[in-house]
Amino acid sequence: MAEQIPPLYAFAVVPDVPRRLEELADLAEPEDWEYRNTTSEYPRPILFNYLHYSFARLEEQRKIVFSQDGEHACANTGLVTVHQEPVHMVFFKNRDLEGKTPWVLQGFFRRGEHMLTCFSALPEMATYCDDPTCLVFDKRLELRVNIDHVVSENSSRFPAPYKSMGEFVLTNLLNGAVVAAKERVARNYKAAVPQYYKGRVQLLLPICLERPDHADLALVVERFDSFYRASTCLTLDMAYNNARLIARPDRDWLQP
């Protein structure tokens, strides 16, 4: 099966990706876009993923706008400058007759720049939920955790030395960490961080295995009608990638 082309690359040619990422990072308000523990072929890998998945959502929501003459396209990155001015990405029509990609990324521009005057209305940023209650953990609901599955399927995501421990030991450790996470979220609702994954908003709970002030993993919690269920966990780099789509996570525990 052929590998699926990311929507941004199907829409536009993006020349010199590292330079474009640097351009966007310099224009937007300062943010740490690097992984803690994961290697990547690109600098600022969190920004790379943010840009791709944000664009996919913008295309899904039909929030890409076009100039009246049809020569340019524009999308809202969802990022802002230090003065809170929205940053947009602008494309020009691809004149390469042999190319199958219809647009070429021209660059990133602040809302007030002259380049954007060719658009009669500027596009909105991507959104991920219509009901704000999905962003908050309801402590009144039961949390059902498939501990055995989390451990057996995700032991490689545990940090050293835990990944080399037996499943029985990890199960006991995780049971205690889940109880502590539920208590933490009950005291501070911001400790449950929303993430967007495969069209759904889920919540990430901090799993602290060694120290109460340091998260080692993120437990993925999905809401059903009258309860929550968790059956997987993520490394902190994976969790931050997913969470950053919705908003810049609070630095209470999840940070790059």
N, C-alpha and C positions, 0 to 999 in steps of 0.2 A: 504494500500500500504506500503510495507516495505521501511524503510528509506535507502536511497542510501549511500553506503559506500564511504567516500572520496577516491579519486584515490591513495593518498599516503598510506592509510591503506589497500587498496586492493592490492597494490604492495608489501608492506613490513610490517613486524611486527616492531613496534616502542616501545621498552620497556622503561618504566619510562619517560614518555613525559616531565614532569616538569624538570627533570635533563637534558634531551636532549636540551630543549629550553635554559637552563642556559649555557650549553656547547657552543651552537651556539652563544648566545649573548656575551659570554666572548671572543670568537674567532674573531668575526666580529668587525668592528670599532664601537665605542660607539654610541648608539642610544636609544632614549626613546621608549620602546615598550609597554608602559602601556596606558590604556584608561584614559581619564579625568573623565568621568561621568558614565561609564557603568561598571557593575560588570561582572566578568568572572570566570569560574571554573578553568582556568589555569592562572599562572603568565605569564606576557609578552604576552597578548592575541593578540596584533598586529603582533608579530613575529609568533605566532601559525597560524594565518590566512594567513600571508604572505607565510609561508612554504607550507601550504596545497594548496593554489591557484597557487603558482609558480610551484609546482610539477605537478598539473593538466595541466598547460600550456606546461610544458616541455614534458610531455607524449603526449599531443596533437600534438606538433611539432616534435616528435620523436627525442628528443635531449638527451635521456638517452643512455649511451654507456656501453658496456660490455667488460670485459677482454677476452683475447684470449682463456683462458682455461674455460671460462664460469662460473667461480666461484665468480666473483664480478661484480657489476654494479655501475655506477657513474652518478651523476647529478650535474649541476652547480647551486648553490643556488642563484646566482646573487648578493651576498654580498661579501665584501672584508674586509681584515684586516686593521689595522691602517696604514700599509705600502702599501696598495692598492693591496694586493695579493688575487686573487680570492679564495673563499671558496667553496669546493665541499662536497657533501654528498656521502658516500660510503656504499654499501650494500653487504652482503655476502649471499650465497645461503642458503635457509632454509632447514635444514636436518630433520626437524620434519615431518615424513611421514604422520602424521595425520593432519598436518596443510595445509590449502588451500592457504595460502599466500606464494608466491614463494621466497621472500627475507626477510632479517632482516637488519635493520639499524645498521651499524657498528659504524658510527660516522661521524664527520665533520673534514675535513683536508684542510690545505693550499695547493695551487697548487704545491709548491716545496717539499712537504713531500714525504718520501720514499713510503708510502702506495700507492701513485698514479702512481708509475712506472709500475704497472701491466697493465695500459691502454696505448695502442699505441698512442691514441689521446684523449685529454680531451674534454668534451662536452662544447658547447656554452651555454650562459645564455638564458633565455626565452625572446622573443620579443613580442610586442603587436600591432605594426602597421608598415606598409611599407611606408606610406606617412607621413612625418614629419609635414605637414601642418595641420593634424588632431589634433596636440598637441597645436595649437595656435588658439585663438579666433579671427575670422575675423570680425572686427568692422564694415565693410562695409555691412554685411548681417543683415537682419531683425531678431530680437529675438521675437518669439511668446511665450508668457507664459500663460498657462492655470491656472490663478490665483485661480479660484474657485475650481478646482480639487486639487491643491496643498494644499489649506487650508482645504477643506472638508475631504480629504483622509489622511492628514499628520499632523493634529493639535496636535497629541500626541507627535510628534517629536519636537515641539516648546518648548523652555525652559520655566520654570516658570518665571514670572506669565502669559506668553502669551498663554499657552495652555488652560488656563481657560477663556480666553476672547471669546467673541462672534465672529462668522465668519465674520460679517460685519467689525468689528474693525480690525481683523487680515488681511482681504483683503486689507483694506486701508493701513495698515502698510507695508504689503508685496509689494504692488504696488510702494510705495515710495522707499523701499529698493532695488527693482529690478532696478529702474532708477539709483540709486546711484551705484549699482554694475556694470552696463553697463558703466557708466562714469569712474569708477575706472579701469576697464579692458582696456578701451580705452587709459588711461594714462599709464598703466603698464600691458603689456601682461602677465607677470608672475602671475598676480592675478587670471587668469583662469587656474585652475589646472586640468590636465588630469587624468581620472580614467578609469579603465578597468572593464567592467561589462557585463557578458553574451555575450562575444565574440565581444563587440564593445567598441571603445574608445569614451568616452563622456568628457565633460568639467564641472568643478565645479566652480560656481561663489559664492563669499562671500556675505551672506545676513546679514547685520548689522541692528538690530532692535532698539537698544538703543544708542550705541556709534559707531562713524564712525571708530574707531580703534579696534573694537572687533567684530568678526563674531559670530553670534548665530546659523546659519544654513548654509548649502551648497545647492545651487540650481543646479540641474542636467540638463545640456543643451546638447541636441543631434543635430548634424548637419544633415540637409537634403541637397538637391541639391543647393538651393539658399537661404536658411534661417536656423535659429536655432529654436528648439522648446524645451520648458521646461514644464513638467507636474508633477514633484515631487521634493521633497527636502529631504536631509539627515541630521541626527545629525552629529556633527563634528567627533565623533568617527567612525561612519559608513563611512563617506567620507574619512577619513584618511586611514582606512582599504583598501578601493578600490584604492585610489590614490597610496598607497605605493607599490603596485604591479609593477607599471610602473617605478617609481623613488621616491626617498626620497623628499617629497614636500618642496618647498621653505617655509621658516618660515614667510613669509609675513602675512599670516593669518591662514593657516591650519597647525596645529601642535598638537602632542599628549599632 
